[in-house]
């Protein structure tokens, strides 16, 4: 992990890029203090490409997709988070990142810089992969070519399948580019590489681990291709190294100079702390962690400030706080159940919000603070570490050893060569997650607990993978979409009776590229849950789910 000094340098460079990027080419040519784009080092784009990609990963994985995957819920401004009430879902930001990655790639190739070329390829693959995951068919081969002429202003959409295969091909090329000795690479700038400070071996592991992710993505629809690709990786570990240890995770930390480069719920830069207080732990995750006596719960969640206690001996209107506990009558508890259809949660330590339990989330568990976003003393906030701007556990988590090991456990359960048994990879995945959250010393006890001891089922592998995806829940959503695991149930006030499976094509595409977007929409599969939306729905199925009966 790079140092604070290096992070500050990276932000200053990013600031310079943003400032100069606002000027047109003519201004740059006459500005004696400007940077000639033809001569600018691709290193200057590296931090931008990495952190802008990381921002989208964290934005989904700690944002609305954490709500879909029932890691968190909100008790205010919660429609998108709790109920999947989503509006125009534009991919403009993703293609903006891709334009920077493409510019970095061109400059790197022109300067014969293999390291920088490989990094650019990895992030082109990462972003195109997410676009295919989120939308399905999308511009790929004709994307990023607008400057070549008007014929590319309305790019054709490639199939989701072909994008996945193109992503894998890019990553295979990156692996080759990263295959030389460290000393053979030119102009490596550790400061700009906010992931691995220029360590080519770790970048090679990242590229191959991302390949494994996408081979698994297509493993049901294209098992022959997936099996051959995965076994090429697992059968040649020297040529295709993977992220197998938490110290190699593709993570980066924050520098904490402003709200824009701090953890998203940091309170230091704002007098309004509701951005933090309105996020609560979801009961689905809390209950699972409690069942497993999982020590990660105490790292991620705070205990309730004032537990609820129902005393059936008290008169009907009894409601008093005594010795730090709120004592209420049975009638008050019964009335809450009758009004909201959910019982009070009387757990004395951790209380999560049920998913989409009501449109009046701020009333949950008799909260006395009835403004949306106020702290609820009878429910679990996130741990106080999430009020900080920086911290050792506050990281953008892009790909982890835990994910790789759980993926290899899935591979082994398929009967394919995983370079180890399903049990060994499952155990290693649990251990890697524990280590990533500073709980390595808890592993030996945890792995022997009931419900944690490996039972040779994919459901258990995916359950632990889901837990390990805390703050990076988008990858767990993509797993759910293709496997239906973990078997999450939508809340009663969700927009539909099942979880969504894709983003919708945004207004820009349907208005300005109507023929190509219509062709892509026509290829989607209607389901019983998209009847009121038309085919361009969050509940229509892409190629990945079609014919699989997954996830529902």
Secondary structure, DSSP 8 states (H G I E B T S, - for coil): ---HHHHHHHHHHHHHHHHHHTS-HHHHHH-TTS--TTT--THHHHHHHHHHHHHHHHHHHTTHHHHHTTSEEESSS-HHHHH--------HHHHHHHHHHHHHHHHHHHTT-HHHHHHHHHHHHHHHHHHHHHHSSB--TTTT-GGG-GGGTT---B-HHHHHHHHHHHHHHHHHHT-S-GGG--S--TTT-TTTTT-HHHHHHHHHHHHHHHHHHTTTTSHHHHHHHHHHHHH-TTTS----SGGG-EEEE---SSGGGS-TT--TT-S--HHHHTEEEBHHHHHHHHHTT-THHHHHB---SSEEEE-TTS-TT-EEEETTEEEE-HHHHHHHHHHHSS-----SS---B-TT--S-GGGGGG-S--STT---TTS-BB-GGGGSS--TT-EEEEE-HHHHHHHHHHHHHTTS--SS-HHHHHHHHHHHHHHHTT-GGGHHHHTTSTTTS--S-HHHHHHHHHHHTTT-HHHHHHHHHHH--S-----TTSSSSS--------HHHHHHSHHHHHHHHHTSB--TT-TTT-SSSTTSB-TTTTTTT---
